[in-house]
């Protein structure tokens, strides 16, 4: 059925074309320090990371036109600086609010977890926001554990 979510590993060009229009909604919902730090994506940095192989992009699509409704971007380290182990750290992870709590998040997690495990054992680290707890609930139900708080302070 075309309304079933389809999760794919995206090309950079697809990500640029389809994720860019969703970023403002994502930023409005989850960004910190919005008043002082406007959204200003450095697409060239993403392109360089993608071409170097350490940025992976996943998209969730629905409908006959396969409209993008969510995405996840990870930075993949083949070896952590102080562990001989692969790590994948999320850069962004977002699903349009009207598609949450219906299995889309689980489908996205299934896909990126399977893809990231292909290269061998990996630690996947995903940051969540305290003011948006549903992602943490989903991840904990999938076996992710709390590592510790992340604190932020902006200096002008």
NORUR-V898906 format. One record per residue. N is the residue number from 1. RES is the residue in one letter. SS is DSSP state (h for helix, s for strand, l for the rest). OMEGA is omega in radians with two decimals (none if undefined). Layout:
n=N res=RES ss=SS omega=OMEGA
n=N res=RES ss=SS omega=OMEGA
//
This chain:
n=1 res=X ss=l omega=-3.06
n=2 res=X ss=l omega=3.10
n=3 res=X ss=l omega=3.05
n=4 res=X ss=l omega=-3.14
n=5 res=X ss=l omega=3.04
n=6 res=X ss=s omega=3.14
n=7 res=X ss=s omega=3.14
n=8 res=X ss=s omega=2.94
n=9 res=X ss=s omega=-2.98
n=10 res=X ss=l omega=2.96
n=11 res=X ss=l omega=3.12
n=12 res=X ss=h omega=-3.11
n=13 res=X ss=h omega=3.10
n=14 res=X ss=h omega=3.14
n=15 res=X ss=h omega=-3.14
n=16 res=X ss=h omega=-3.09
n=17 res=X ss=h omega=-2.99
n=18 res=X ss=h omega=3.14
n=19 res=X ss=h omega=-3.08
n=20 res=X ss=h omega=-3.14
n=21 res=X ss=h omega=-3.13
n=22 res=X ss=h omega=-3.01
n=23 res=X ss=h omega=-3.13
n=24 res=X ss=h omega=3.09
n=25 res=X ss=h omega=3.10
n=26 res=X ss=h omega=-3.12
n=27 res=X ss=h omega=-3.14
n=28 res=X ss=h omega=-3.09
n=29 res=X ss=h omega=-2.90
n=30 res=X ss=h omega=-3.02
n=31 res=X ss=l omega=3.00
n=32 res=X ss=l omega=3.03
n=33 res=X ss=l omega=-3.09
n=34 res=X ss=l omega=-3.10
n=35 res=X ss=l omega=-3.06
n=36 res=X ss=l omega=-3.04
n=37 res=X ss=l omega=-3.14
n=38 res=X ss=l omega=3.04
n=39 res=X ss=l omega=-3.11
n=40 res=X ss=l omega=-3.02
n=41 res=X ss=l omega=3.05
n=42 res=X ss=l omega=-3.09
n=43 res=X ss=h omega=3.12
n=44 res=X ss=h omega=3.09
n=45 res=X ss=h omega=3.08
n=46 res=X ss=h omega=-3.14
n=47 res=X ss=h omega=3.13
n=48 res=X ss=h omega=3.11
n=49 res=X ss=h omega=3.11
n=50 res=X ss=h omega=-3.13
n=51 res=X ss=h omega=3.10
n=52 res=X ss=h omega=3.08
n=53 res=X ss=l omega=3.13
n=54 res=X ss=l omega=2.99
n=55 res=X ss=s omega=3.05
n=56 res=X ss=s omega=-3.09
n=57 res=X ss=s omega=3.11
n=58 res=X ss=s omega=3.12
n=59 res=X ss=s omega=3.04
n=60 res=X ss=s omega=-3.08
n=61 res=X ss=s omega=3.07
n=62 res=X ss=s omega=3.05
n=63 res=X ss=l omega=3.14
n=64 res=X ss=l omega=3.11
n=65 res=X ss=l omega=3.14
n=66 res=X ss=l omega=3.12
n=67 res=X ss=s omega=-3.14
n=68 res=X ss=s omega=3.13
n=69 res=X ss=s omega=3.13
n=70 res=X ss=s omega=-3.09
n=71 res=X ss=s omega=3.02
n=72 res=X ss=s omega=3.09
n=73 res=X ss=s omega=-3.13
n=74 res=X ss=s omega=2.92
n=75 res=X ss=s omega=-3.06
n=76 res=X ss=s omega=3.09
n=77 res=X ss=s omega=-3.14
n=78 res=X ss=l omega=3.03
n=79 res=X ss=l omega=3.08
n=80 res=X ss=s omega=-3.09
n=81 res=X ss=l omega=3.13
n=82 res=X ss=l omega=3.01
n=83 res=X ss=s omega=3.06
n=84 res=X ss=l omega=-3.03
n=85 res=X ss=l omega=3.08
n=86 res=X ss=s omega=3.11
n=87 res=X ss=s omega=3.02
n=88 res=X ss=s omega=-3.07
n=89 res=X ss=s omega=-3.10
n=90 res=X ss=s omega=3.02
n=91 res=X ss=s omega=3.05
n=92 res=X ss=s omega=3.05
n=93 res=X ss=s omega=-3.05
n=94 res=X ss=s omega=3.02
n=95 res=X ss=s omega=3.12
n=96 res=X ss=l omega=-3.03
n=97 res=X ss=h omega=-3.10
n=98 res=X ss=h omega=3.14
n=99 res=X ss=h omega=3.13
n=100 res=X ss=l omega=3.07
n=101 res=X ss=l omega=3.09
n=102 res=X ss=l omega=3.10
n=103 res=X ss=l omega=-3.13
n=104 res=X ss=h omega=3.12
n=105 res=X ss=h omega=3.11
n=106 res=X ss=h omega=3.11
n=107 res=X ss=h omega=3.11
n=108 res=X ss=h omega=3.12
n=109 res=X ss=h omega=3.11
n=110 res=X ss=h omega=-3.06
n=111 res=X ss=h omega=-3.09
n=112 res=X ss=h omega=3.09
n=113 res=X ss=h omega=-3.14
n=114 res=X ss=h omega=-3.12
n=115 res=X ss=h omega=-3.10
n=116 res=X ss=h omega=3.13
n=117 res=X ss=h omega=-3.10
n=118 res=X ss=l omega=-3.10
n=119 res=X ss=l omega=-3.12
n=120 res=X ss=l omega=-3.11
n=121 res=X ss=l omega=-3.11
n=122 res=X ss=s omega=2.96
n=123 res=X ss=s omega=3.10
n=124 res=X ss=s omega=-3.12
n=125 res=X ss=s omega=-3.12
n=126 res=X ss=l omega=3.08
n=127 res=X ss=l omega=3.03
n=128 res=X ss=l omega=3.12
n=129 res=X ss=l omega=3.12
n=130 res=X ss=l omega=-3.13
n=131 res=X ss=l omega=3.09
n=132 res=X ss=l omega=-3.00
n=133 res=X ss=l omega=-3.06
n=134 res=X ss=h omega=3.12
n=135 res=X ss=h omega=3.11
n=136 res=X ss=h omega=3.11
n=137 res=X ss=h omega=3.12
n=138 res=X ss=h omega=-3.08
n=139 res=X ss=h omega=3.11
n=140 res=X ss=h omega=3.09
n=141 res=X ss=h omega=3.13
n=142 res=X ss=l omega=3.08
n=143 res=X ss=l omega=3.06
n=144 res=X ss=l omega=3.13
n=145 res=X ss=l omega=3.11
n=146 res=X ss=l omega=3.14
n=147 res=X ss=l omega=3.14
n=148 res=X ss=l omega=-3.13
n=149 res=X ss=l omega=2.98
n=150 res=X ss=l omega=-3.10
n=151 res=X ss=l omega=-3.12
n=152 res=X ss=l omega=3.05
n=153 res=X ss=l omega=3.14
n=154 res=X ss=l omega=3.05
n=155 res=X ss=l omega=-3.14
n=156 res=X ss=l omega=none
//
